[in-house]
Amino acid sequence: MMGEFLKDEPCFGEPIRPRWDGVDPHLVSLVDSSSFAAEQYRVLGHIVEQLHAHRSLRVLAVTSAAVGDGKTTTAINLAGALAQTVEGRVLLVDADLRRASVQAQLGRPDRGHAGLVDAVLDRKLSLADVVRDDSRLRLSILHAGLGTAVPYDVLKSARVGELFEQARQQYDHVIVDTPPFVPAPDGRVIAKWVDGFLLVMAAHKTPRRLVEAVLDVMDPAQLAGIVFNGSSDRPFSKYYGRYYTSETSRNGDRTNWWSRIAKSRHRHD
């Protein structure tokens, strides 16, 4: 079902505005696009565009070290910001099969529509059969689909790679919400289907040991950057923090991310 719009006649030439009933208020790129927080997501979107242009990064996964760090909120906001600012097509994929929440945050609780799991289990379903276009968001969405007791087995299937390759050919930006990297092994399987990862951290909350665990396991070449979620107590920074791009030293080793971030946090404590 396409996005619903207010049916009242606009007054004094005002444009008809999309209905945001049930949408999570943290999705500022959608519900409050003129806010400072939404502007910061547009900045993040611009950085992703640059990565796309210079590093051919088209399929970008968004993950976190632990549950509750804001990865899904970041993924939706980023996809929304890209959809509003780029001329190309944007696809948002919910690949967190253990705790799919994209539908709920978008105020679309109906889970009767086929999604990623369905297309993996039934090869007769094409990408077009399971993707939904939402006119409210100006982007396309591939929901998780039917629940599964074996998400790891589903995500490691070569069929996932085929679907992601189709998405790569049909969309300019593919933003994938993935499970937290440490508690579940799913992210390590998804790594072979994506071009890079954004690691979302909740400032003053995400344990250092979990971040170190992610960085020890993740391929340094795939770490596109780190997003600090809520890194300031100022109201306008409530939903968005800082963004750090991936760096490597001259000998090819990864920069010590946590050391640099910890120093930054110490200065603001």
C-alpha positions as CSV (number, residue, x, y, z in Angstrom):
1,M,0.0,0.0,0.0
2,M,1.4,3.4,-1.0
3,G,1.8,6.1,1.6
4,E,-1.3,7.9,2.7
5,F,-1.6,11.6,2.4
6,L,-3.8,14.1,4.1
7,K,-7.0,14.4,2.1
8,D,-8.0,17.9,3.4
9,E,-7.7,20.6,0.8
10,P,-4.5,22.7,1.3
11,C,-5.1,26.2,2.6
12,F,-3.6,29.3,1.0
13,G,-1.6,27.2,-1.5
14,E,0.2,25.1,1.2
15,P,1.4,21.7,-0.1
16,I,-0.3,18.6,1.0
17,R,1.8,17.0,3.8
18,P,2.4,13.3,4.3
19,R,0.7,11.7,7.3
20,W,3.1,10.5,9.9
21,D,0.8,8.7,12.3
22,G,2.6,6.0,14.2
23,V,6.0,6.9,13.0
24,D,8.8,6.9,15.6
25,P,9.6,10.6,16.5
26,H,13.3,9.7,16.5
27,L,13.0,9.5,12.7
28,V,13.7,13.2,12.3
29,S,14.7,12.9,8.6
30,L,11.0,12.1,8.0
31,V,8.9,13.8,10.6
32,D,11.0,16.9,11.2
33,S,13.2,17.4,8.1
34,S,13.8,21.1,8.9
35,S,15.3,20.3,12.3
36,F,19.0,20.6,13.2
37,A,19.1,16.8,13.9
38,A,17.7,16.1,10.4
39,E,20.3,18.4,8.9
40,Q,23.1,16.3,10.5
41,Y,21.7,13.2,8.9
42,R,21.8,15.0,5.6
43,V,25.5,15.7,6.3
44,L,26.0,12.0,6.9
45,G,24.1,11.3,3.7
46,H,26.5,13.6,1.8
47,I,29.5,11.7,3.3
48,V,27.9,8.4,2.1
49,E,27.5,9.9,-1.4
50,Q,31.2,10.7,-1.4
51,L,32.0,7.2,-0.4
52,H,29.8,6.0,-3.2
53,A,31.5,8.2,-5.7
54,H,35.1,7.6,-4.6
55,R,35.0,4.1,-3.2
56,S,32.1,2.6,-5.2
57,L,30.3,2.0,-2.0
58,R,26.7,1.2,-3.0
59,V,25.5,-1.3,-0.5
60,L,26.1,0.0,3.0
61,A,25.2,-2.0,6.2
62,V,24.4,-0.3,9.4
63,T,25.3,-2.2,12.6
64,S,26.2,-1.7,16.2
65,A,28.1,-3.3,19.0
66,A,25.1,-4.1,21.1
67,V,21.3,-3.9,21.2
68,G,19.9,-0.4,21.8
69,D,22.6,1.7,20.3
70,G,20.3,3.2,17.7
71,K,21.4,1.4,14.5
72,T,17.9,1.0,13.1
73,T,17.0,4.6,13.8
74,T,20.3,5.6,12.1
75,A,19.6,3.3,9.1
76,I,16.1,4.7,8.5
77,N,17.2,8.3,9.0
78,L,20.1,7.9,6.6
79,A,18.0,6.3,4.0
80,G,15.4,9.0,4.4
81,A,18.0,11.7,4.1
82,L,19.5,10.2,0.9
83,A,16.0,9.8,-0.6
84,Q,15.4,13.5,-0.1
85,T,18.7,14.8,-1.4
86,V,19.9,12.4,-4.2
87,E,18.4,12.0,-7.6
88,G,19.0,8.3,-7.7
89,R,16.9,5.4,-6.2
90,V,17.3,4.4,-2.5
91,L,16.5,1.0,-1.0
92,L,16.2,0.4,2.7
93,V,16.6,-3.3,3.7
94,D,15.7,-4.8,7.1
95,A,18.2,-7.6,7.4
96,D,17.9,-7.9,11.2
97,L,16.0,-11.1,11.1
98,R,16.3,-11.7,14.9
99,R,14.7,-8.4,15.9
100,A,13.2,-6.8,12.8
101,S,11.9,-3.3,13.7
102,V,11.9,-1.2,10.6
103,Q,8.2,-1.7,10.0
104,A,7.3,-0.8,13.6
105,Q,9.4,2.3,13.6
106,L,7.8,3.5,10.4
107,G,4.3,2.9,11.8
108,R,3.7,0.0,9.4
109,P,3.0,-3.0,11.8
110,D,1.4,-5.2,9.1
111,R,3.7,-8.2,8.6
112,G,1.6,-9.9,6.0
113,H,3.7,-8.7,3.1
114,A,6.5,-10.9,1.7
115,G,10.0,-9.8,2.4
116,L,13.7,-10.8,2.5
117,V,13.2,-14.2,4.2
118,D,10.4,-15.1,1.7
119,A,12.5,-14.3,-1.3
120,V,15.4,-16.3,0.1
121,L,13.2,-19.4,0.8
122,D,11.1,-19.1,-2.4
123,R,13.3,-18.5,-5.5
124,K,10.2,-17.8,-7.6
125,L,10.0,-14.4,-5.8
126,S,12.0,-11.7,-7.4
127,L,13.3,-8.6,-5.8
128,A,10.5,-6.6,-7.3
129,D,8.0,-9.0,-5.8
130,V,9.1,-8.2,-2.2
131,V,10.2,-4.6,-2.4
132,R,7.6,-2.0,-1.4
133,D,7.6,1.6,-2.6
134,D,6.5,4.2,0.0
135,S,5.5,7.6,-1.5
136,R,5.7,9.1,2.0
137,L,9.4,8.4,2.3
138,R,10.3,8.6,-1.4
139,L,12.3,5.4,-1.1
140,S,11.8,1.6,-1.5
141,I,11.8,-0.8,1.4
142,L,12.6,-4.5,1.7
143,H,11.2,-5.7,5.0
144,A,12.5,-8.7,6.8
145,G,9.4,-10.8,5.9
146,L,8.3,-13.9,7.6
147,G,10.0,-14.8,10.9
148,T,12.5,-17.6,10.9
149,A,14.1,-19.8,13.6
150,V,17.4,-19.9,11.7
151,P,18.3,-16.4,10.7
152,Y,22.0,-17.2,10.3
153,D,21.2,-20.0,7.8
154,V,19.0,-17.7,5.8
155,L,21.6,-14.9,5.7
156,K,24.4,-17.1,4.6
157,S,22.4,-18.4,1.7
158,A,23.8,-17.6,-1.7
159,R,20.3,-16.4,-2.6
160,V,20.9,-13.3,-0.3
161,G,23.9,-12.5,-2.4
162,E,21.8,-12.7,-5.6
163,L,19.1,-10.4,-4.2
164,F,21.7,-7.9,-3.0
165,E,23.4,-8.0,-6.4
166,Q,20.0,-7.3,-8.0
167,A,19.6,-4.4,-5.6
168,R,23.1,-3.1,-6.5
169,Q,22.1,-3.0,-10.1
170,Q,18.7,-1.4,-9.6
171,Y,19.4,1.2,-6.9
172,D,22.0,3.9,-6.4
173,H,22.1,3.5,-2.6
174,V,21.2,0.4,-0.6
175,I,21.1,0.9,3.2
176,V,20.9,-2.4,5.2
177,D,19.9,-2.6,8.8
178,T,21.8,-5.5,10.2
179,P,21.9,-7.2,13.6
180,P,24.4,-6.0,16.3
181,F,27.8,-7.4,15.4
182,V,28.8,-8.9,18.7
183,P,25.8,-10.8,20.1
184,A,25.0,-12.5,16.8
185,P,27.2,-13.9,14.1
186,D,24.9,-12.7,11.3
187,G,26.8,-9.5,10.6
188,R,29.9,-11.6,9.7
189,V,27.9,-13.5,7.2
190,I,26.3,-10.3,5.7
191,A,29.8,-8.9,5.3
192,K,30.3,-10.8,2.1
193,W,27.2,-9.3,0.5
194,V,27.9,-5.6,1.3
195,D,30.5,-3.0,0.4
196,G,31.0,-1.6,3.9
197,F,29.7,-1.0,7.4
198,L,28.7,2.0,9.5
199,L,29.2,1.2,13.2
200,V,26.7,3.0,15.4
201,M,27.7,3.7,19.0
202,A,25.6,5.1,21.8
203,A,27.8,7.8,23.5
204,H,28.4,7.2,27.2
205,K,26.6,3.9,26.9
206,T,28.3,1.4,24.5
207,P,30.8,-0.6,26.5
208,R,34.4,-0.2,25.3
209,R,35.0,-3.9,25.3
210,L,32.1,-4.5,22.9
211,V,33.5,-1.9,20.5
212,E,36.9,-3.4,20.7
213,A,35.3,-6.8,20.0
214,V,33.7,-5.5,16.8
215,L,36.9,-3.9,15.6
216,D,38.8,-7.1,16.2
217,V,36.4,-9.1,14.1
218,M,35.4,-6.7,11.3
219,D,37.6,-6.4,8.2
220,P,39.2,-2.9,8.5
221,A,38.6,-2.4,4.8
222,Q,34.9,-2.7,5.3
223,L,34.6,-0.2,8.1
224,A,33.3,2.9,6.4
225,G,33.0,4.9,9.6
226,I,31.6,5.2,13.1
227,V,28.5,7.2,14.0
228,F,28.3,8.5,17.6
229,N,24.6,8.5,18.6
230,G,23.6,11.1,21.1
231,S,27.1,12.3,21.8
232,S,26.0,15.6,23.3
233,D,23.5,16.7,25.9
234,R,22.4,19.6,23.8
235,P,18.8,19.2,22.5
236,F,19.7,19.7,18.9
237,S,22.2,16.8,19.1
238,K,19.8,14.4,20.7
239,Y,19.4,12.0,17.8
240,Y,22.7,12.4,16.0
241,G,26.3,12.6,17.2
242,R,29.6,12.5,15.4
243,Y,30.8,10.7,12.3
244,Y,34.3,9.3,11.9
245,T,35.5,7.9,8.6
246,S,37.6,4.8,8.4
247,E,41.4,5.2,8.4
248,T,44.4,2.9,8.2
249,S,48.0,3.6,9.1
250,R,50.8,3.5,6.6
251,N,51.5,-0.2,7.2
252,G,47.8,-1.0,6.5
253,D,46.8,-1.5,10.1
254,R,43.6,0.0,11.4
255,T,43.8,3.2,13.4
256,N,43.1,2.7,17.1
257,W,39.5,3.9,17.0
258,W,38.6,3.7,20.6
259,S,41.7,5.5,21.8
260,R,40.8,8.5,19.6
261,I,37.2,8.4,20.6
262,A,37.9,8.0,24.3
263,K,40.1,11.1,24.3
264,S,37.3,13.1,22.6
265,R,34.8,11.9,25.2
266,H,37.1,12.8,28.0
267,R,37.4,16.4,26.8
268,H,33.6,16.7,27.0
269,D,32.9,14.9,30.3
